[in-house]
Amino acid sequence: MARPKSEQKYDAIMQATLDLVIELGFHGLSMAKIAKRAGVATATIYVYFDNTEAILNQLYMDLKQLVAKDITQGYKPYMSAEEGFKIIWRNQFNSLVKYSKEYWFLDQFANSPYITNISREEGLRQFRPVLDFFKQSQENGEIKQMPIEILFPMFYAPLSSIARSVNAGHFEADSEAIDLAMGSSWASFKP
């Protein structure tokens, strides 16, 4: 992809794509609909992208980068497993609440036929510090030994469920409730 001529137009295209996917799904998406929602000419979109699949993959990579920065904020590789776990856990929870639409898109797109291997690999690369944290903690015997394919869903799924309840207005997450959930999650990972 060529460097965007206008960051404002690029951002409008990305936001329009996100909003339309949430409203219509992937199958209802078209360049014309994106252009109309973004307030740009359809031809303008083709300056940036070849097709809707290219837009979707770029949006996926952009959003992965956005949320990965949130999740690793304040984490340092030299921290104890418990301290690192709790920072990453709290950051992940706050990110899930803050970016609920973005996570919905990420979850849906990661399991769609539109994602390319390049996008999938780039998404994983963005989360390398988190994966490295879990691997290092396992190697040090500070968390349970289990395949990462089991470990990461065990970490993420409860957080995602709590955040969805908060975002839907079914649960108000005060600091005491969040600390309780985080402590319970940490306890389930200790050897």
C-alpha positions in Angstrom: 0.0 0.0 0.0 1.3 3.4 -0.9 1.7 5.9 1.9 -1.7 7.7 2.4 -1.9 11.2 0.9 -4.1 12.4 3.7 -4.1 10.9 7.2 -7.6 12.5 7.7 -9.0 10.6 4.7 -7.3 7.4 5.7 -8.7 7.7 9.3 -12.2 8.4 7.9 -12.0 5.3 5.6 -10.9 3.1 8.5 -13.6 4.5 10.9 -16.3 4.1 8.2 -15.2 0.5 7.6 -15.3 -0.3 11.3 -18.8 1.2 11.7 -20.2 -0.5 8.6 -18.8 -3.9 9.5 -20.4 -3.6 12.9 -23.7 -2.5 11.4 -23.8 -4.7 8.2 -21.2 -7.4 8.7 -18.5 -8.3 6.2 -20.8 -9.4 3.4 -22.7 -6.1 3.4 -19.5 -4.1 2.9 -18.6 -2.3 -0.4 -16.3 0.4 -1.6 -19.2 2.6 -2.4 -20.7 2.2 1.1 -17.4 2.9 2.7 -16.8 6.0 0.6 -20.2 7.4 1.3 -19.8 6.9 5.1 -16.3 8.3 5.0 -17.4 11.3 3.0 -14.9 10.7 0.2 -15.2 9.7 -3.4 -15.1 6.0 -4.2 -12.1 6.7 -6.5 -10.3 8.2 -3.4 -10.5 4.8 -1.6 -8.7 3.2 -4.6 -5.8 5.5 -4.1 -5.3 3.7 -0.7 -6.6 0.2 -1.3 -7.2 -2.2 -4.1 -10.4 -3.7 -2.6 -12.5 -4.2 0.6 -10.4 -7.2 1.6 -7.3 -5.0 1.6 -9.1 -2.4 3.8 -10.3 -5.0 6.2 -6.8 -6.5 6.6 -5.3 -3.1 7.1 -7.9 -2.2 9.7 -7.2 -5.4 11.5 -3.5 -4.7 11.6 -4.1 -1.0 12.7 -6.4 -2.1 15.5 -4.1 -4.9 16.7 -1.3 -2.3 17.0 -3.6 0.1 18.9 -4.7 -2.4 21.5 -1.3 -4.0 21.9 0.1 -0.7 23.0 -2.6 -0.4 25.7 -2.1 -3.9 27.0 1.7 -3.7 27.5 1.7 -0.2 28.9 3.7 -0.2 32.1 4.9 -3.8 31.7 8.6 -4.5 32.0 10.1 -7.9 31.2 12.1 -7.9 34.5 8.9 -7.8 36.6 7.8 -10.8 38.7 5.3 -13.0 37.1 2.6 -11.8 39.5 3.3 -8.2 39.0 3.5 -8.6 35.2 0.3 -10.7 35.1 -1.6 -8.1 37.0 -0.5 -5.2 34.9 -1.2 -7.0 31.7 -4.6 -8.3 33.1 -5.7 -4.8 34.2 -4.5 -3.2 30.9 -6.3 -5.9 28.9 -9.5 -5.3 30.9 -9.4 -1.5 30.5 -8.6 -1.9 26.8 -11.6 -4.3 26.3 -13.9 -1.7 27.9 -12.4 1.2 26.1 -12.3 -0.4 22.6 -15.4 -2.6 22.7 -16.2 -2.0 19.0 -12.6 -2.6 17.9 -12.4 -5.9 19.8 -15.7 -7.0 18.3 -14.2 -6.4 14.9 -10.9 -8.1 15.8 -12.6 -11.2 17.1 -14.9 -11.5 14.1 -12.2 -10.8 11.5 -9.7 -13.1 13.0 -12.1 -16.0 12.4 -13.3 -14.8 9.0 -12.1 -16.0 5.5 -11.0 -12.5 4.7 -7.9 -12.4 6.9 -4.6 -13.0 5.2 -1.7 -15.0 6.6 0.3 -11.7 6.6 -2.3 -10.0 8.7 -2.6 -12.9 11.1 1.2 -13.0 11.6 1.4 -9.2 12.1 -1.4 -9.4 14.7 0.5 -12.1 16.6 3.7 -10.0 16.3 2.0 -7.1 18.0 1.3 -9.3 21.0 4.8 -10.8 21.1 5.6 -9.1 24.5 2.5 -10.7 26.1 3.3 -14.1 24.7 6.9 -13.8 25.7 5.8 -12.9 29.2 3.7 -16.1 29.5 6.5 -18.2 28.1 9.2 -16.7 30.3 6.9 -17.1 33.4 6.4 -20.8 32.5 10.1 -21.3 32.0 10.7 -19.8 35.4 8.1 -22.0 37.0 6.0 -19.0 38.1 2.9 -20.0 36.3 1.4 -23.4 35.3 2.8 -25.4 32.5 0.3 -25.6 29.7 0.2 -25.1 25.9 -0.1 -21.4 25.0 -3.2 -22.4 22.9 -4.9 -23.2 26.3 -3.2 -20.6 28.4 -4.0 -17.5 26.4 -7.8 -18.3 26.0 -7.9 -19.0 29.8 -6.5 -15.6 30.3 -8.5 -13.7 27.7 -12.0 -15.3 27.8 -12.9 -14.3 31.4 -11.7 -10.8 30.8 -13.7 -10.5 27.6 -16.8 -11.8 29.3 -16.6 -9.3 32.2 -15.8 -6.4 29.8 -18.9 -7.3 27.6 -21.1 -7.2 30.8 -19.6 -3.8 31.7 -20.1 -2.5 28.2 -23.7 -3.8 28.0 -24.5 -2.0 31.3 -25.2 -5.3 33.2 -22.3 -4.9 35.6 -20.6 -1.9 37.1 -16.9 -2.7 37.5 -15.7 -0.9 40.6 -12.1 -1.4 41.7 -12.9 -3.9 44.3 -14.7 -6.2 41.8 -11.9 -5.8 39.3 -9.3 -6.6 42.0 -11.3 -9.7 43.0 -11.5 -10.9 39.3 -7.9 -10.2 38.7 -6.8 -12.1 41.9 -8.9 -15.1 41.0 -7.5 -15.1 37.6 -3.9 -14.9 38.9 -4.7 -17.7 41.4 -5.8 -20.0 38.6 -2.4 -19.5 36.8 -0.1 -20.1 39.8 1.6 -23.5 39.9 
